[in-house]
């Protein structure tokens, strides 16, 4: 009789442990965007919070940026010991173009504790708007190491740098669409004759320091 009862208890333990691993997981909290109201001058960080019902381990975490969509993927082993485990992951997105950015996070629970073998998942989405800094603010923050002339421009836009290193130059229209990209050593001339009349944004710099200028095309 004692052997029979012990067998039932053992069966109950394995059944409840297996059941705890299925059907719901992981739990995903709200996505944090840091800083909360980012601009094109900020280094963007995305923080996710994931909880598994059982104690396990994190297998992998990755992100890809495609256009204006950030795809985050986390995989977790749920384990068998009933003890919720929480994980916070920070993705350093860096400096990205202005406009709306969408974030899609999929958290997956794995059957394996060493490789991602998904059997359940949850997803959460969010969006944030990246404001563009004012041209004067950008110039002051960069110590006036860049100059742009003429402004307004009609034919050719000349960009000069006092920096010794190579920096990137991006020209975007009023809707944030990329119109021109190049590298700047000391001086760069952009032919504006083929661009429509209107407002443009010129971003100059690297990951550490950037300037954004407002340019009008006549």
SULFEN-V605361 format. One record per run of one state. SS is the DSSP state (2 for helix, 1 for strand, 0 for the rest). FROM is the first residue (numbers start at 0). LEN is the number of residues. Records with the same first field share a line. If there is no record, write none. Layout:
BEGIN
SS=FROM-LEN, FROM-LEN
END
This chain:
BEGIN
0=0-1, 20-6, 28-3, 34-4, 39-4, 52-2, 66-2, 81-3, 94-4, 110-7, 131-3, 141-4, 149-3, 153-2, 161-5, 173-4, 184-2, 191-6, 205-4, 217-1
2=1-19, 134-7
1=26-2, 31-3, 38-1, 43-9, 54-12, 68-13, 84-10, 98-12, 117-14, 145-4, 152-1, 155-6, 166-7, 177-7, 186-5, 197-8, 209-8
END
